[in-house]
């Protein structure tokens, strides 16, 4: 199973949040619908199959992001990335230049 796209998507979203709001050593929660997860993973899983796949995903990213917890309500999945993951993103993932410039422009709007 391809986990690289999902990991990149998660870390890019966290990096964007940190660029906008600043870094804090705290748990970050991100939500995905089942359809989006199937697209990112190249799968066609139902809810239970996706939970199984995401268990393997959490194992694969634990060294970098810490123990990510995944919960599900209906077809909406919540990823709780622990403070270790937020710190990893802050130290290793750079936001895009476009976003950096846009945030700078909006922050200086007067």
Contact map, one row per residue, 1 for C-alpha under 8 A:
11100000000000000000000000000000000000001100000000000000000000000000000000000000000000000000000000000000000000
11111000000000000000000000000000000000001100000000000000000000000000000000000000000000000000000000000000000000
11111110000000000000000000000000000000011000000000000000100000000000000000000000000000000000000000000000000000
01111111000000000000000000000000000000000000000000000000000000000000000000000000000000000000000000000000000000
01111111100000000000000000000000000000011000000000000000000000000000000000000000000000000000000000000000000000
00111111110000000000000000000000000010011000000000000000000000000000000000000000000000000000000000000000000000
00111111111000000000000000000000000000000000000000000000000010000000000000000000000000000000000000000000000000
00011111111100000000000000000000000000000000000000000000000000000000000000000000000000000000000000000000000000
00001111111110000000000000000000000000000000000000000000000000000000000000000000000000000000000000000000000000
00000111111111000000000000000100000000000000000000000000000000000000000000000000000000000000000000000000000000
00000011111111100000000000000000000000000000000000000000000000000000000000000000000000001000100000000000000000
00000001111111110000000000000000000000000000000000000000000000000000000000000000000000000000101000000000000000
00000000111111111000000000000000000000000000000000000000000000000000000000000000000000000000000000000000000000
00000000011111111100000000010000000000000000000000000000000000000000000000000000000001001000000000000000000000
00000000001111111110000000000000000000000000000000000000000000000000000000000000000000001100111000000000000000
00000000000111111111000000000000000000000000000000000000000000000000000000000000000000000000001000100000000000
00000000000011111111110000000000000000000000000000000000000000000000000000000000000000000000000000000000000000
00000000000001111111111100000000000000000000000000000000000000000000000000000000000000000100000000000000000000
00000000000000111111111000000000000000000000000000000000000000000000000000000000000000000000001000010010000000
00000000000000011111110000000000000000000000000000000000000000000000000000000000000000000000000000000010000000
00000000000000001111111000000000000000000000000000000000000000000000000000000000000000000000000000000000000000
00000000000000001111111100000000000000000000000000000000000000000000000000000000000000000000000000000000000000
00000000000000000110111110000000000000000000000000000000000000000000000000000000000001000100000000000000000000
00000000000000000100011111000000000000000000000000000000000000000000000000000000000001000000000000000000000000
00000000000000000000001111100000000000000000000000000000000000000000000000000000001101100000000000000000000000
00000000000000000000000111110000000000000000000000000000000000000000000000000000011001000000000000000000000000
00000000000000000000000011111000000000000000000000000000000000000000000000000001111001000000000000000000000000
00000000000001000000000001111100000000000000000000000000000000000000000000000011111001000000000000000000000000
00000000000000000000000000111110000000000000000000000000000000000000000000000111100000000000000000000000000000
00000000010000000000000000011111000000000000000000000000000000000000000000000111000000000000000000000000000000
00000000000000000000000000001111100000000000000000000000000000000000000000011110000000000000000000000000000000
00000000000000000000000000000111110110000000000000000000000000000000000000011100000000000000000000000000000000
00000000000000000000000000000011111110000000000000000000000000000000000000111000000000000000000000000000000000
00000000000000000000000000000001111111000000011001000000000000000000000000111000000000000000000000000000000000
00000000000000000000000000000000111111100000000000000000000000000000000000000000000000000000000000000000000000
00000000000000000000000000000001111111110000000000000000000000000000000000000000000000000000000000000000000000
00000100000000000000000000000001111111111000000000000000000000000000000000000000000000000000000000000000000000
00000000000000000000000000000000011111111111100001000000000000000000000000000000000000000000000000000000000000
00000000000000000000000000000000001111111110000000000000000000000000000000000000000000000000000000000000000000
00101100000000000000000000000000000111111110000000000000000000000000000000000000000000000000000000000000000000
11101100000000000000000000000000000011111110000000000000000000000000000000000000000000000000000000000000000000
11000000000000000000000000000000000001111111000000000000000000000000000000000000000000000000000000000000000000
00000000000000000000000000000000000001111111100000000000000000000000000000000000000000000000000000000000000000
00000000000000000000000000000000000001000111110000000000000000000000000000000000000000000000000000000000000000
00000000000000000000000000000000000001000011111111000000000000000000000000000000000000000000000000000000000000
00000000000000000000000000000000010000000001111111000000000000000000000000000000000000000000000000000000000000
00000000000000000000000000000000010000000000111111100000000000000000000001100000000000000000000000000000000000
00000000000000000000000000000000000000000000111111110000000000000000000000000000000000000000000000000000000000
00000000000000000000000000000000000000000000111111111000000000000000000000000000000000000000000000000000000000
00000000000000000000000000000000010001000000111111111100000000000000000000000000000000000000000000000000000000
00000000000000000000000000000000000000000000001111111110000000000000010100000000000000000000000000000000000000
00000000000000000000000000000000000000000000000111111111000000000000000000000000000000000000000000000000000000
00000000000000000000000000000000000000000000000011111111100000000000000000000000000000000000000000000000000000
00000000000000000000000000000000000000000000000001111111110000000000010000000000000000000000000000000000000000
00000000000000000000000000000000000000000000000000111111111000000000010000000000000000000000000000000000000000
00000000000000000000000000000000000000000000000000011111111100000000000000000000000000000000000000000000000000
00100000000000000000000000000000000000000000000000001111111110000000000000000000000000000000000000000000000000
00000000000000000000000000000000000000000000000000000111111111000011100000000000000000000000000000000000000000
00000000000000000000000000000000000000000000000000000011111111000010000000000000000000000000000000000000000000
00000000000000000000000000000000000000000000000000000001111111100000000000000000000000000000000000000000000000
00000010000000000000000000000000000000000000000000000000111111111111000000000000000000000000000000000000000000
00000000000000000000000000000000000000000000000000000000011111111111000000000000000000000000000000000000000000
00000000000000000000000000000000000000000000000000000000000111111100000000000000000000000000000000000000000000
00000000000000000000000000000000000000000000000000000000000011111100000000000000000110010000000000000000000000
00000000000000000000000000000000000000000000000000000000000011111111000000000000110111010000000000000000000000
00000000000000000000000000000000000000000000000000000000000011111111000000000000111110000000000000000000000000
00000000000000000000000000000000000000000000000000000000011011001111100000000000110000000000000000000000000000
00000000000000000000000000000000000000000000000000000000010011001111110000000011110000000000000000000000000000
00000000000000000000000000000000000000000000000000000000010000000011111000000111100000000000000000000000000000
00000000000000000000000000000000000000000000000000100110000000000001111100001111000000000000000000000000000000
00000000000000000000000000000000000000000000000000000000000000000000111110001110000000000000000000000000000000
00000000000000000000000000000000000000000000000000100000000000000000011111111100000000000000000000000000000000
00000000000000000000000000000000000000000000000000000000000000000000001111111000000000000000000000000000000000
00000000000000000000000000000000000000000000001000000000000000000000000111110000000000000000000000000000000000
00000000000000000000000000000000110000000000001000000000000000000000000111111000000000000000000000000000000000
00000000000000000000000000000011110000000000000000000000000000000000000111111100000000000000000000000000000000
00000000000000000000000000000011110000000000000000000000000000000000011110111110000000000000000000000000000000
00000000000000000000000000001111000000000000000000000000000000000000111100011111000000000000000000000000000000
00000000000000000000000000011110000000000000000000000000000000000001111000001111100000000000000000000000000000
00000000000000000000000000111100000000000000000000000000000000000001110000000111110000000000000000000000000000
00000000000000000000000000111000000000000000000000000000000000001111100000000011111111000000000000000000000000
00000000000000000000000001110000000000000000000000000000000000001111000000000001111111000000000000000000000000
00000000000000000000000011110000000000000000000000000000000000000100000000000000111111100000000000000000000000
00000000000000000000000010000000000000000000000000000000000000011100000000000000111111110000000000000000000000
00000000000000000000000000000000000000000000000000000000000000011100000000000000111111111000000000000000000000
00000000000001000000001111110000000000000000000000000000000000001000000000000000111111111100000000000000000000
00000000000000000000000010000000000000000000000000000000000000000000000000000000001111111110000000000000000000
00000000000000000000000000000000000000000000000000000000000000011000000000000000000111111111100000000000000000
00000000001001100000000000000000000000000000000000000000000000000000000000000000000011111111110000000000000000
00000000000000100100001000000000000000000000000000000000000000000000000000000000000001111111110000000000000000
00000000000000000000000000000000000000000000000000000000000000000000000000000000000000111111100000000000000000
00000000000000000000000000000000000000000000000000000000000000000000000000000000000000011111110000000000000000
00000000001100100000000000000000000000000000000000000000000000000000000000000000000000011111111000000000000000
00000000000000100000000000000000000000000000000000000000000000000000000000000000000000001101111100000000000000
00000000000100110010000000000000000000000000000000000000000000000000000000000000000000000000111110110000000000
00000000000000000000000000000000000000000000000000000000000000000000000000000000000000000000011111110000000000
00000000000000000000000000000000000000000000000000000000000000000000000000000000000000000000001111111000000000
00000000000000000000000000000000000000000000000000000000000000000000000000000000000000000000000111111100000000
00000000000000010000000000000000000000000000000000000000000000000000000000000000000000000000001111111110000000
00000000000000000010000000000000000000000000000000000000000000000000000000000000000000000000001111111111000000
00000000000000000000000000000000000000000000000000000000000000000000000000000000000000000000000011111111100000
00000000000000000000000000000000000000000000000000000000000000000000000000000000000000000000000001111111110000
00000000000000000011000000000000000000000000000000000000000000000000000000000000000000000000000000111111111000
00000000000000000000000000000000000000000000000000000000000000000000000000000000000000000000000000011111111100
00000000000000000000000000000000000000000000000000000000000000000000000000000000000000000000000000001111111110
00000000000000000000000000000000000000000000000000000000000000000000000000000000000000000000000000000111111110
00000000000000000000000000000000000000000000000000000000000000000000000000000000000000000000000000000011111110
00000000000000000000000000000000000000000000000000000000000000000000000000000000000000000000000000000001111111
00000000000000000000000000000000000000000000000000000000000000000000000000000000000000000000000000000000111111
00000000000000000000000000000000000000000000000000000000000000000000000000000000000000000000000000000000000111
